[in-house]
């Protein structure tokens, strides 16, 4: 049976891998990104939206989704400070503009996007919402990136609270808290090769796709709240 996906961040990295590997060829994929995907599949409809502009991005998506049903919404969006994850990062040097842009893109756009699509998801017999979070949103991590961490903690709050709204409609909502991801490797590269070349310090994209498939394959009777996925050799956690 045809499924309808709304996937955010499809132009590169994990979002591109999700759009190419998770839906079947008979499904409909509405893919949201600021830049046009260079290799969109025939069943993909590209929605151009800049998530740093929350209201405008919601309007762009709504114009395409309209009142049609949605089965799956996967929100894969995350920007961080310019010097994030480097020894040169200094919170005091983060500009007000940079901090506000991170919160607008990672949090405000997400909340508005979810609010706009609840009615569409209600039309599915087994709707799922998946937010891509980060281990920077988990307790007692060792990262220094303040705005990025705050935004990922916020996503967990969104999931916990929104679950109480969508529970009565049997809509599942989950968050994947990912550690360092091997996004420099294309999703077509075998996991064994990624592990060998990175010595287990990065998570193969294939592992994340496996976690997403697991959530989507659960019934409407099951609630997958959170999955934490640091790399085996990630000592940030």
Beta strands, then each sheet from edge to edge (+ up, - down):
strand 1: 4-8
strand 2: 28-33
strand 3: 44-48
strand 4: 72-75
strand 5: 128-134
strand 6: 172-178
strand 7: 226-229
sheet 1: 3+ 2+ 1+ 4+ 5+ 6+ 7+
end
